[in-house]
Amino acid sequence: MKRREFLKNTALIAVATSAPGVVGATSLIEKHTTDNNQSADNNLPTDGRLIISAPMLQNYASTSIGVAFAVSDLANGYVVYGEKPDLSDGKKVKCGGYRTTDISDKVIQVRITGLKPSTTYYYRIGADRISYKGGYNMKIIGTEDDGRIYKFTTAGQKSKSHFCVINDTHVKWEAIRRAVEKIAVLSPQCVVWNGDASNSEETIEAQIRIFLRPEIERKDYASEIPYILCPGNHDFRGWANRHLEQVWMYRQPDERNSRDWDLGRNFAVRMGDIAMIGLDTAEDKLDTNPIFAGLFNSEAYREAQVAWLRDALAQKEIASAPYLVAFCHIPLYDPDPRANPGDLRPADKDPQYSTDYAIWQRTCAKLWTPLLEKAKCQLIITAHQHCYRYDAPTKDRPWAQMIGGGPELPGNEQGEDTGKHPQLFPTVIDGEVVGGRLRITAYNLRTGKVQQTVEFKPRKR
């Protein structure tokens, strides 16, 4: 979408959202349904280089990490890592597993395992250019190293208790740029990308442009700060998004048992005093909605996460944490009686609701929140509605909910912020344990100021 067209459309959307409440916000959500593959570009510039992106740290965990980067030609990639800054103790890990390495002309993915919790490691990336003409005719015809040494710190009970959250970026580069710049200042241990990083991506090149070659100054935004993905509904849409693991690998298999083999996006991570739980609300339309032709299976997916969640909350390192924070894309509560709860069969429509898609997820709330409440979860951080909101806990709902803002930055034809529609702004949600309290700060990336700060006491076990 051209810049002028996007700004014009955003301004029109902003007019539609001037009324208070969630009804206005729904126009912003549905707008991205028609942004089909806007980020696709099959002509990634290479300048003759083999490695064409900085590394991206994926799937923050205590004993493993994922490293992904883009290449321009058929290649076999690797990571050299160690605890010494000069990598004099470096170990080399190749992409792929046992038997054969992976070979790709798009994305190299390396999974490093056997790491120590709460430990800082240094690493560099490299790739071998490969000539492949058949099973008996292959050779390495050159090696390229990135040259820079990066670092990361694993999760664990001795790690610093500090995370950030972004959401609903929808390939809007100015919103992403502001988020990345703020995160660089805050310097958290990890970032949760809480869904709808994409629109509807049909090609792997589009996904590479979103995650590995973003159109921002800090192209190494995730090279030293690990990211975790909680998918949004748009992250399932499009031919390429149906296999997002081509670019953003699933979490380490040994994080879950065989029953949960397909729950590769769920996470239970201990980071200092904070236990982080990641859940996947999946699509905002029912599997029975004709628009998806029966090609989605979100209902069974949500139900399968119940047993995983019960086991995750019982893990010693999770159960013993003073703070329990959950993350998912679609909200699990909404105060507006006209907000579609996502369970209106068969096609999400009912005249008493304002939209024909889920504004919040009543099914997930029924499935998951009893377990979260029993575990004394203090906060659920969600997204999807494109308008920031904080729902304080109540007697009947003992957990708080914070909803991140969307990517809209309404302005005039020249792209200048006119100051109208102040409810539209992207956010960075920052969570850090300070003085024994969990302090959650929502930053308004339009004004550059703090939108709201709330604090939580340790949960009573």
N, C-alpha and C positions, 0 to 999 in steps of 0.2 A: 504494500500500500504506500503510495507516495505521501510525503510528509504533509503537503498541503491538504490532500484528501483526508488524511487521518485527523488533522487538526479540525477541519471543517466538520467531519462526522462526530468527533468528540464534543465539539461545541453544541451540535444538535442534540446529542445524547444528554449533555449536561442540562439543557433546557427541559428535557423530559424528566429529569431527576430532581427538579427543584422542589417538588412536594416532599414533605417529611416522611420518614418511615421507609420500610423495605421495598414498597412498591416502586419507588423511584430507582432504587439500586438495581432492580431486576433488569432494566433496560441495558445496563452496563454489562451484566453477565451474558445475556443472550446475544449481544452485539458480537461477541467473539465467536459465536457459533457459525457465523457466516464469514469469518476471517480465514477461509480455507487456504492453508498452506502459504500464507503470506510471507513466511520466512524462507521458503524454498529457494535455493540457488545451487545449481549443479556445476558452477564454474568457480571453484575455490582457487584464488590465486596462490601460487606456490613459490615463485621466483627461483625455481630450480631446486628448492630445498626438499628433502625427504620428510623431515619433521616440520610440520606447519602449524603447530599450536604449542602453547605452554601446557604442562601437565595439569590435570584436574584430579584432586584428591576426592575420592568417593567413598561413601559408606563408613563414616567414622565409627570406630569400634576400639575395644581395649587390646585385642591381640592380632588385629589384621587391618589392612587398609587397601583400597583399590586405587590404581593410578591409570588414567586414560589420557591419550593424546592422539592427535590427528596426523596422518601421513598422506603423502601425495602419490605414492607408488606402492607396488607390491613390497611388503616389508615384514620383518620379524622384529618385534620390539622387546626392550628389556628395561629393567630398573636396577641400578646399583645403589644399595643402601647400607647404612651402618650408624653407629652411635658417635663416631668421631667426625668432626666438621670437615676434615679433609678426605674422608672416606678411605683412609688407610686400612680400615677394618672392613671395607665394603664387600658385600655379598651380591652376586648377580642373580636376578630372577627374570626368566623369560616369560613372555606372554604365552597363554595356554597352560595345559596341565601336563600330565605324564604322557608318554608314548610319542606324541608329536606336538610341536609348538603351533600356535596360531599363525596364519599368514593372512594379511589383510592389506588392501590398498586404500582403506578409509580410516579405520580407528584401531589403535593398539590398546589392549586392556591387560594390565598386569595386576595380579592379586598377590600381595605380600602377606604371609601368615607367620605364625610363631613369634609375634612381637610381644614385648613386655608392656603391661599396663602402665599408664601415666609416665611414659618415657619419650624423650625427644630423640627423633631419628633424622638423619640427613640423607639426601638421595639425589640422584641425577638420572636422566632418561637417555636412551639411545635407540637406534634402529638400524637393522641391516637391510640394505636394498637387495631384493631377490629377483633373479631371473628364473622363471619357472616355465619349462616347455614340456613337462611331463614327469611321470613318476620316477624316471631314471635320468632326467635331464634338468637338474636344478642346481643353482649355485648362488653364493653371495657375491655381489659385484660392487660392494662398497658399504662402509659403515659411517653413520653420522651420529655424533653426540650432541646433546643440547648445549653442553658446556657449563651451564649454571648449576650450582649446587643449591638445592632447596631443603626445607626442613618441615617436619610436622611433629605433633605430640599426640600420642594415643590417649584414648579415654581410660578411665579408671577412678577408683575412689580417692586417689591422691591428686587427681587433675584439678585444675582450676574450675570452679563452678560458674561457667559463663557461656551462654549460647546466644545466637541471633536467629531471627526468622524473617524470611521474605516470602512473598506469595503473589499469585496472579500477575506475573510480570508480562505474560502474553507477547513476548518479543518486542516490547516497546523500549527502545534502547535508552532513552533519556531517563525513564524510571529505573531501569537496571543500572545505568551509570551512577545515578544518585545513591541507589542502595549499596552498590559495591564500594563507593567512596566512603559512605558512612560506616560500613562494616570494617573497612581498613583502619578507620580511626578507633573504633570500639575494640577491635582485635579480640574477638571471642575464640573459644576453643573449637567451636564448630558452628555451622550454619544449617538450619533446616529450611529447605526450599519447599514451602508448604502448598505445592500444587499449582497447576496451570502455568507452568513455565512456557508452554507452547500453545498453539491454536489447534490446527489439524494438520499434522505434518505427514507428507506423502513420501519424502525421500530422506535418506540418511544424511545427505548433504545439508538439508534443512536443520536436522538435529545437531550436526556438527557446528553449524553457525550459531545455534542457541547456546550450547554448553561449552564447546571447545574453542570456538573462534568468534566470540561475541564482538559486536561492533562498539566497543568501549575502549577507553585508554588502558585500563588495567586488564589486559588479556590473561594475566597470570593471577586473576582474582581468587582462584581456588587451588593454587599451587602450594600454598602453605597453610591455608585454612580449609580443613575438610568440610565437605558438604554431604548432607543427607537429604534424600528425596522422599517426600510424602506426595504421591501423585494426586493430581486433580482430574476432574472429568475430561478436560481437554487433552490431558497427557495420554489418554487412551485412544484418541480420535485420529484417523488417518492411517494409511498403509504402514508407514514407518513407525508410528507411535504404538502400533499393535505389537511391535518388537523393540521397544525402547532400550532393551538390554543390549542392543547393538552398540549403543553409545554410553549408556549409564548402566553398568553391570548390576545384577542382583546382589543382595548381601551374601556374605559368606555362608555356605550351606550348613556349617556346623553350628550356626546360631539358632537352628531350629531342628526339630526331630523329623523323622520321615513322614509323619502324619501331615506336617505343615510344609512339605517340600516346595509347594507352589507359592508360598507366602514370602516371596523374595524382597518385598518392599517394607514389610513390618520390621520394627526394630525395638529393642529394649536395651538401652545403653545407660550405664552408670558414669556420670561425670561429676566428680567431687561429691558434693552434698545433694546433687540432683539426679533423680531417676527419670529418664526420658523414654516415653512410649510412643511409637509411631503406628498409626492405623490408617487404613486405606478405605475411604468412603466410596471410591469408584465412580460410576456414572451418576449424573444428576437426572437421568431419565430411566424409567423402568425397562427391564429386559423385554417386556411385552409391548413396548412402544414401537409402532410400525416403522418409525424412522430408522431404526437400527436393524430391521429385518431379521430379528432373532439371533444376531451375531455377537451379542454380549451376554455375559454370565455373571453379572454383578451380584445378584441375590445370593447365590451359593457362596460367592467369594466373601461377602460380608459375614455370613453365618460361620464360615470356616475360621474366621479370625477370633471367634469367641473362645474356643479351646486354647488357641495360641495365647490369647490375652490372659486367660486364667493362669496358665503356666508361667508366662512372663512375669506377672505380678508376684508370683510365689518365689521367684528366684531370690536367693539370699541378698545379693547386691542391690536388687531393686527394692525388695521389701524393707531393707534396713536404711534406705536413704531418707533423710529428713524432709525432702521435697519430691513430690511426684507430679510431673507435668506431662500431659498427653498432647499429641499433635494429630490433626487430620484436616483434610481440605474443606469439606462441606460442614457447616455448623451442626451441632447436635441439639441446638435450642434456638427458638426465635420467639420473641414476645408478640409479634404481629399475628393475629388470628387469620389474616388473609394470606400469610406466607405458606406456599405449597410445601407440605411435609415430605414429599417424595414417595408416597405409597398409594397414590390414587390410580387404581387399576381400571382399564388396561393401558391407557395412553396418557396418564399424568394430567388429565383435564377434569375440572369441576368448576362450575360458575362461581362458587363461593371463594375460590382462590385466585390470586392475581396473575399467576403464570401457569404455563403448561410444562414446567420442569421444577425440580426440587430447589427451593430456597434454603431449606434445612433438611436434615436426615432423621426422621422419626424412627425409622427401622433401626438404624445404627444406634440411636440413643437407647432404644429398648434392649438391644443386644449387648451393648458395651458398658453403658453407664452404671448399671447395677454393680458390675465388677470393679469399676473405677471408684465408685462411691465406697464400696466395702474396703478398698485399699486406701481410702482417705486422699484421693487425688484432689489437689487444690486448684488446678487450673487446666483447662483445655484450650489450646490455641488453634483457631480455625481460620478460614479464608472465604473465598467463593463469592461473597456478596459485593465486593468492590467498594464497600464503604466501611470505614473503621467504626467499631462499636465495642464497648465493654459491658458485659452482663455480670453484675456482682452476684455472689452466691446468695441464696435465700434458704429459708427453712426447708422447703421442699426440694430445692436443688442446691446441695451443699458445695458444689464446685462452681468456680467462676469460669467465664468464657470470654476470650478476647479474640476479635475478628480483625484481621489485617485489612488495610485498604487496597484498592485496585491501582492500575497503572496510569489512570487518567490524570493529565495535567492540562486542564482546559486553558486555552489562550486565544489570541487573535490570529489573523492570517500570517503574521510574521513569526508566530511561535512564542510571542511574549505573554507571560502570565498576566491576565487582566484582573485577577483577584476575585472574579465571580465564582460562584458555586464552590464555596470553601469546604464543602463536605467531600470533595473529590481530591484525593491525594494518595500517593503510595506511602508505604510505611516500612520501617525496620523496627521489629519488636526485639528488644534486648532484655535478656534475663540473666541476672547475676546475683549470687549470694554475697551480700555486703553486711558486715556486722551481725552475722547470724540470721539475717532475714533475706528471703528471696525478693529481690526488687525487680519488678517488670516495668520497663519504660518503653512506651510507644513513641517513636520519632516520626513526625510529619515531614516527609521529604519534599513537600511543596514549599513549606515555610522554613524548613531547616530547624524547627523548634520542637521541644517536647510537647506531645499531644496529651499524654497522660502518664502518670506513674502510680503504681499500686504495689503494696508489699504484702507478703504472706509469712505467717509464722510456721515453724516446723510442724509437720503433721503429728498428731498423737497416735501412737501405735498401741 
